[in-house]
Amino acid sequence: MEDCIFCRIVSGQIPSSKVYETDQVLAFDDIHPMAPVHVIVIPKAHIPTLMDLTDERMKDMTALIQAVQEVAIIKKIDAKGFRTVINCKEEGGQVIFHLHLHVLGGDKLRDALN
């Protein structure tokens, strides 16, 4: 989608600080980090929300999880731990409607549910 910022990052129209990339996914540093390590992991295919994943697109979710593991190793947060977050739709806090995961780590994270 030409008006999707993440699609424009995938196409190279908008630069990003790439952390990891495969044929299916792209991971890049968040420009407004909420933790010492804050990486966004996206499918290269435009999937608006978690609820838009179909059986045919589940391979994208598998690729996203594999990318999270690789990002954790690259950023050296795999041993001590990290948090992954998927926001879904407006009330879930989703701002950009292209499925994405946040990988947060590098320090002890506060419990967001308290």
N, CA and C of each residue as an Amber inpcrd file, in Angstrom:
protein
   342
   0.8460000  -1.1830000   0.0000000   0.0000000   0.0000000   0.0000000
   0.8860000   1.2380000   0.0000000   0.6540000   2.1180000  -0.9170000
   1.5360000   3.2660000  -1.0760000   1.4300000   4.2830000   0.0570000
   0.3150000   4.3080000   0.8140000   0.1950000   5.2590000   1.9090000
   0.6290000   4.6690000   3.2530000   1.0890000   3.4310000   3.2750000
   1.5250000   2.7640000   4.5090000   3.0140000   3.0450000   4.7240000
   3.3380000   3.6360000   5.8630000   4.7310000   3.9870000   6.1450000
   5.6270000   2.7500000   6.1820000   5.1160000   1.6340000   6.7240000
   5.9450000   0.4280000   6.7810000   6.1540000  -0.1650000   5.3960000
   5.1570000  -0.1010000   4.5310000   5.3350000  -0.5580000   3.1500000
   6.3800000   0.3080000   2.4420000   6.3850000   1.5930000   2.7510000
   7.3680000   2.4960000   2.1500000   8.7740000   2.2170000   2.6840000
   8.8790000   1.7750000   3.9280000  10.1760000   1.3660000   4.4720000
  10.6360000   0.0880000   3.7760000   9.7280000  -0.8770000   3.6050000
  10.0620000  -2.1220000   2.9180000  10.5640000  -1.8410000   1.5020000
   9.8970000  -0.9250000   0.7950000  10.2700000  -0.6280000  -0.5910000
  11.5300000   0.2180000  -0.7070000  12.0250000   0.7640000   0.4120000
  13.2140000   1.5960000   0.3910000  12.9410000   3.0640000   0.1640000
  11.6670000   3.4450000   0.0550000  11.3210000   4.8560000  -0.1260000
  11.6310000   5.6810000   1.1200000  11.5490000   5.0400000   2.2860000
  11.8770000   5.6760000   3.5580000  13.0280000   4.8760000   4.1640000
  14.1140000   5.5440000   4.5500000  15.2430000   4.8100000   5.1290000
  14.9230000   4.2920000   6.5290000  15.6240000   3.2350000   6.9040000
  15.4900000   2.6950000   8.2570000  16.8360000   2.1540000   8.6890000
  16.9740000   1.9820000   9.9740000  18.1800000   1.3820000  10.5390000
  17.9250000  -0.1190000  10.6600000  18.2260000  -0.8520000   9.5780000
  17.9200000  -2.2830000   9.5190000  18.7300000  -3.0650000  10.5390000
  18.0340000  -3.9790000  11.1870000  18.6560000  -4.8770000  12.1500000
  18.7280000  -6.2850000  11.5690000  17.6840000  -6.6730000  10.8250000
  17.5880000  -8.0390000  10.3030000  16.6210000  -8.0180000   9.1260000
  16.8910000  -8.8670000   8.1240000  16.0100000  -8.9160000   6.9640000
  16.0710000 -10.2890000   6.3020000  14.8990000 -10.7620000   5.8670000
  14.7900000 -11.9660000   5.0440000  13.8510000 -11.6250000   3.8860000
  13.5130000 -12.6140000   3.0910000  12.5510000 -12.4000000   2.0020000
  11.1680000 -12.0350000   2.5350000  10.8430000 -12.4770000   3.7610000
   9.5050000 -12.2780000   4.3100000   9.3780000 -11.1620000   5.3230000
  10.4700000 -10.8360000   6.0280000  10.3790000  -9.8760000   7.1380000
  11.4960000  -8.8400000   7.0970000  11.2370000  -7.7510000   7.7870000
  12.2210000  -6.6970000   7.9750000  12.1500000  -6.2550000   9.4340000
  13.3110000  -6.0890000  10.0540000  13.3910000  -5.5900000  11.4270000
  14.2880000  -4.3620000  11.4340000  13.8450000  -3.3220000  12.1360000
  14.6080000  -2.0750000  12.1810000  14.4110000  -1.4020000  13.5340000
  15.3940000  -0.5830000  13.8970000  15.3140000   0.1420000  15.1660000
  14.1620000   1.1410000  15.1350000  13.4270000   1.2130000  16.2370000
  12.3310000   2.1760000  16.3730000  12.9310000   3.5790000  16.4910000
  12.3390000   4.5520000  15.8170000  12.8660000   5.9170000  15.8740000
  12.4800000   6.6380000  17.1660000  11.5390000   6.0810000  17.9130000
  11.1530000   6.6310000  19.2110000  11.2030000   5.5080000  20.2470000
  12.4140000   5.0490000  20.6100000  12.5330000   3.8710000  21.4760000
  11.9380000   4.0690000  22.8640000  11.2990000   3.0100000  23.3420000
  10.7000000   3.0070000  24.6720000  11.5520000   2.1970000  25.6620000
  12.6880000   1.6880000  25.1790000  13.6210000   0.9070000  25.9920000
  14.9930000   1.0290000  25.3280000  16.0640000   0.6380000  26.0400000
  17.3910000   0.7150000  25.4160000  17.4610000  -0.0310000  24.0750000
  16.7670000  -1.1550000  23.9760000  16.6110000  -1.8640000  22.7020000
  15.1340000  -1.8090000  22.3530000  14.8170000  -1.2890000  21.1810000
  13.4290000  -1.2400000  20.7100000  13.4640000  -1.4110000  19.2000000
  13.1140000  -2.6070000  18.7710000  13.1490000  -2.9640000  17.3550000
  11.7340000  -3.2870000  16.8970000  11.3970000  -2.8420000  15.6940000
  10.1160000  -3.1550000  15.0670000  10.3600000  -4.2780000  14.0610000
   9.5220000  -5.3030000  14.1150000   9.6250000  -6.4250000  13.1790000
   8.3200000  -6.4860000  12.3930000   8.4340000  -6.4310000  11.0510000
   7.2420000  -6.3930000  10.2070000   7.3120000  -7.4510000   9.1080000
   6.1440000  -7.9410000   8.6860000   6.1380000  -8.7530000   7.4660000
   6.2840000  -7.8100000   6.2750000   6.9470000  -8.2740000   5.2320000
   7.0550000  -7.4330000   4.0340000   5.7120000  -7.3330000   3.3160000
   4.8830000  -8.3490000   3.4640000   3.5270000  -8.2950000   2.9110000
   2.6880000  -7.3720000   3.7800000   1.8300000  -6.5900000   3.1470000
   0.9630000  -5.6890000   3.9190000  -0.1920000  -6.4910000   4.5200000
  -0.1630000  -6.6130000   5.8340000  -1.2310000  -7.2440000   6.6100000
  -1.6240000  -6.1910000   7.6410000  -2.8260000  -5.6340000   7.5660000
  -3.1800000  -4.5010000   8.4300000  -3.1000000  -4.7700000   9.9400000
  -3.6900000  -5.8590000  10.4010000  -3.7270000  -6.1320000  11.8430000
  -3.5470000  -7.6170000  12.0930000  -3.3430000  -7.9600000  13.3390000
  -3.2600000  -9.3640000  13.7420000  -4.5260000 -10.1220000  13.3420000
  -5.6540000  -9.4450000  13.3770000  -6.9250000 -10.0780000  13.0290000
  -7.0520000 -10.3530000  11.5240000  -6.1660000  -9.7790000  10.7290000
  -6.2050000 -10.0040000   9.2830000  -5.3300000 -11.1740000   8.8400000
  -4.6800000 -11.8440000   9.7830000  -3.9010000 -13.0240000   9.4300000
  -4.8460000 -14.1640000   9.0640000  -4.6560000 -14.7010000   7.8910000
  -5.4550000 -15.8410000   7.4410000  -4.6070000 -17.1040000   7.5460000
  -5.2360000 -18.2540000   7.3500000  -4.4780000 -19.5060000   7.3570000
  -3.3350000 -19.4480000   6.3480000  -3.5860000 -18.8520000   5.2000000
  -2.5740000 -18.7540000   4.1590000  -1.4220000 -17.8410000   4.5610000
  -1.6680000 -16.8940000   5.4560000  -0.6400000 -15.9240000   5.8530000
   0.0390000 -16.3020000   7.1750000  -0.3170000 -17.4300000   7.7740000
   0.2970000 -17.8260000   9.0410000   1.8030000 -18.0170000   8.9100000
   2.2730000 -18.3020000   7.6970000   3.7150000 -18.4320000   7.4880000
   4.4190000 -17.1130000   7.8010000   3.7140000 -16.0000000   7.6080000
   4.2820000 -14.7020000   7.9520000   4.4640000 -14.5820000   9.4670000
   3.5330000 -15.0970000  10.2320000   3.6530000 -15.0380000  11.6890000
   4.8270000 -15.8870000  12.1620000   4.9910000 -17.0430000  11.5630000
   6.1440000 -17.8860000  11.8980000   7.4390000 -17.1480000  11.5870000
   7.4940000 -16.5010000  10.4390000   8.6890000 -15.7370000  10.0510000
   8.9390000 -14.5760000  11.0120000   7.8680000 -13.9440000  11.4860000
   8.0140000 -12.8480000  12.4490000   8.6270000 -13.3420000  13.7570000
   8.1470000 -14.4760000  14.2410000   8.6670000 -15.0290000  15.5000000
  10.1270000 -15.4370000  15.3380000  10.4520000 -16.0510000  14.2080000
  11.8570000 -16.4040000  13.9510000  12.7210000 -15.1460000  13.9040000
  12.2080000 -14.0820000  13.3180000  12.9400000 -12.8170000  13.2520000
  13.1420000 -12.2360000  14.6440000  12.1400000 -12.3330000  15.5030000
  12.2770000 -11.8530000  16.8840000  13.4350000 -12.5780000  17.5640000
  13.5220000 -13.8750000  17.3820000  14.6180000 -14.6370000  17.9790000
  15.9710000 -14.1460000  17.4620000  16.0670000 -13.9210000  16.1650000
  17.3140000 -13.4410000  15.5710000  17.6600000 -12.0360000  16.0670000
  16.6710000 -11.1750000  16.1490000  16.8910000  -9.8120000  16.6400000
  17.4030000  -9.8580000  18.0830000  16.8230000 -10.7080000  18.9110000
  17.2570000 -10.8250000  20.3050000  18.7280000 -11.2300000  20.3850000
  19.1350000 -12.1310000  19.5180000  20.5440000 -12.5570000  19.4910000
  21.4250000 -11.4090000  18.9950000  21.0380000 -10.7760000  17.8980000
  21.8180000  -9.6700000  17.3260000  21.9910000  -8.5390000  18.3330000
  20.9170000  -8.2130000  19.0430000  20.9450000  -7.1020000  20.0030000
  21.4400000  -7.5250000  21.3930000  21.7940000  -8.8100000  21.5300000
  22.3470000  -9.3510000  22.7740000  21.4020000  -9.2190000  23.9700000
  20.1200000  -9.4580000  23.7110000  19.1400000  -9.4570000  24.8010000
  18.5210000 -10.8420000  24.9870000  19.0260000 -11.8180000  24.2380000
  18.4670000 -13.1660000  24.2950000  18.7150000 -13.8510000  25.6330000
  19.8490000 -13.6260000  26.2550000  20.1770000 -14.3300000  27.4930000
  19.4210000 -13.7890000  28.7000000  19.3150000 -12.4740000  28.8250000
  18.6790000 -11.8710000  30.0100000  17.1830000 -11.7060000  29.8550000
  16.6980000 -11.6260000  28.6000000  15.2600000 -11.5340000  28.3820000
  14.8290000 -10.2490000  27.7040000  13.6180000 -10.2950000  27.2150000
  13.0540000  -9.1780000  26.4610000  11.5490000  -9.3350000  26.4240000
  10.8840000  -8.3280000  25.9140000   9.4270000  -8.3470000  25.7870000
   9.0770000  -8.1800000  24.3130000   8.0370000  -8.8850000  23.8700000
   7.4830000  -8.6490000  22.5430000   6.0440000  -8.1810000  22.7220000
   5.6560000  -7.2170000  21.8880000   4.3160000  -6.6390000  21.9850000
   3.7250000  -6.5560000  20.5870000   2.4500000  -6.9520000  20.4710000
   1.6810000  -6.7360000  19.2520000   0.4410000  -5.9510000  19.6540000
   0.3240000  -4.7300000  19.1660000  -0.8810000  -3.9410000  19.3990000
  -1.8510000  -4.2400000  18.2590000  -3.1260000  -4.3480000  18.5750000
  -4.1170000  -4.6840000  17.5520000  -5.2940000  -3.7110000  17.5900000
  -5.4340000  -2.9860000  16.5280000  -6.5080000  -2.0190000  16.3010000
  -6.4350000  -0.8400000  17.2730000  -7.3510000   0.1070000  17.1140000
  -7.2930000   1.3710000  17.8450000  -7.2580000   1.1970000  19.3560000
  -8.1910000   0.4440000  19.9050000  -8.2630000   0.3120000  21.3560000
  -7.1320000  -0.5290000  21.9190000  -6.4570000  -1.2680000  21.0610000
  -5.2850000  -2.0260000  21.4770000  -4.0000000  -1.2340000  21.3510000
  -4.1070000   0.0070000  20.9070000  -2.9470000   0.8690000  20.8180000
  -2.2190000   0.8480000  19.4870000  -2.7890000   0.1840000  18.4740000
  -2.1380000   0.1420000  17.1670000  -2.2620000   1.5010000  16.4880000
  -1.1460000   2.0500000  16.0420000  -1.1200000   3.3570000  15.4000000
  -0.8770000   3.2170000  13.8990000   0.0100000   2.3000000  13.5270000
   0.3110000   2.0410000  12.1140000  -0.3600000   0.7270000  11.7430000
  -1.2300000   0.7780000  10.7530000  -2.0190000  -0.3990000  10.4020000
  -1.3140000  -1.2620000   9.3640000  -0.1980000  -1.8070000   9.8240000
   0.6030000  -2.8240000   9.1430000   1.1000000  -3.6720000  10.2990000
   0.7240000  -4.9300000  10.3300000   1.0900000  -5.8110000  11.4340000
   2.5630000  -5.6330000  11.7770000   2.8570000  -5.4880000  13.0730000
   4.2340000  -5.3690000  13.5050000   4.3690000  -5.7870000  14.9610000
   5.5690000  -6.2450000  15.2880000   5.9070000  -6.6200000  16.6570000
   6.9610000  -5.6590000  17.1720000   6.8410000  -5.2990000  18.4290000
   7.8660000  -4.5200000  19.1040000   8.7200000  -5.4950000  19.9030000
  10.0310000  -5.3730000  19.8120000  10.9610000  -6.1450000  20.6280000
  11.6500000  -5.1400000  21.5430000  11.4280000  -5.3060000  22.8470000
  11.9230000  -4.3520000  23.8440000  12.8220000  -5.0600000  24.8450000
  13.9540000  -4.4560000  25.1450000  14.8630000  -5.0580000  26.1180000
  16.0330000  -4.1520000  26.4160000  17.0600000  -4.7450000  26.9980000
  18.2620000  -4.0010000  27.3180000  18.3050000  -3.4850000  28.7340000
  17.2480000  -3.6690000  29.4790000  17.1620000  -3.2620000  30.8720000
  15.9290000  -3.9440000  31.4600000  15.8220000  -3.9900000  32.7760000
  14.6430000  -4.5840000  33.3950000  13.4310000  -3.7150000  33.0530000
  12.4320000  -4.3270000  32.4520000  11.2420000  -3.6040000  32.0360000
  10.1930000  -3.6140000  33.1300000   9.5020000  -2.4890000  33.2790000
   8.4060000  -2.4150000  34.2590000   7.2580000  -3.2980000  33.7960000
   6.4780000  -3.7660000  34.7170000   5.2860000  -4.5340000  34.3780000
   4.2260000  -3.5720000  33.8820000   3.8910000  -3.6660000  32.6060000
   2.9440000  -2.7400000  31.9920000   1.4960000  -2.9610000  32.4560000
   1.2360000  -4.0730000  33.1100000  -0.1320000  -4.3890000  33.4990000
  -0.4790000  -3.8840000  34.8940000   0.4800000  -3.3650000  35.6100000
   0.2080000  -2.8350000  36.9680000   0.0670000  -1.3500000  36.9450000
